[in-house]
């Protein structure tokens, strides 16, 4: 009489293959989520930059001179809320606590030696991936305010 089932080894090999495929899928999903959060961070900071430019256009070309966290209901948020009513917040900080590694920050007077001016800047303190498109900081010798000098992504506003 022929056997009708699987041996224990065949069953174990099948389970191992399924577990391996599931692990590979979970790692790929984790990387995709991190890339998605970084892309949102860059998009958010660009929206903030547009809001600051609109603010300056209506205030004789002057940007806010103070500095602060963005999206955490601070003084800076109040100044630009008219231009960006739904203030974005870092996707890793949905409760707007602004006390972790991931946050947005505005420096009203950043000394960017690479540019030669004191300029307003926006930065993202930390990115999750090593994508070179998401790592730029033209002010590495700039201000220490809000971690701007060591920010992984920084843009100069209005230039």
C-alpha positions, 0 to 999 in steps of 0.5 A, a space after each residue: 500500500 502506498 503512503 498518502 501523507 508527507 514525511 516529517 522532513 518534507 513538512 519541516 522543509 515546507 514550513 521553513 520555505 514559507 517562513 523564509 519567504 515571509 521574513 524576506 517580505 517583512 524586511 522589504 515592507 519595513 524598508 518601503 515604509 521607511 522610504 515612504 516616511 522619508 519622502 513625506 518628510 521632504 514633501 512636508 519641508 517643501 510645503 513649509 518652505 512655500 508657506 515661509 515664502 508667502 509669509 515673506 511676500 506679505 511682510 516686506 520680504 522679511 522672514 520670521 527671525 525666531 527659530 522653533 519646531 514646526 508642527 508643534 503649535 509653537 510661535 513659528 506655527 502661529 506665524 505661518 498657519 495662515 499660509 499652511 493651515 494644516 501644519 504637517 508633522 513628522 510621520 514618526 511623531 503623529 502626537 506632535 511631541 517634537 522630542 525625539 530624533 525625527 522633527 522639523 525645525 525652522 532657523 530664522 537666522 542661520 549662518 550658512 558659510 557655504 552661501 555667505 549669508 545669514 539666511 532662514 533655513 528649514 531642516 529635518 533632523 534625521 532621515 531613516 534611509 541612506 538615500 542620497 536624494 534625502 541627505 543634503 545640508 549646505 550649511 554644515 558649518 552653520 547654526 547649532 540651533 535646533 540641530 541645524 548643523 547636523 541635520 540630515 536634510 536642510 533647505 535654505 528658504 527663499 533662495 
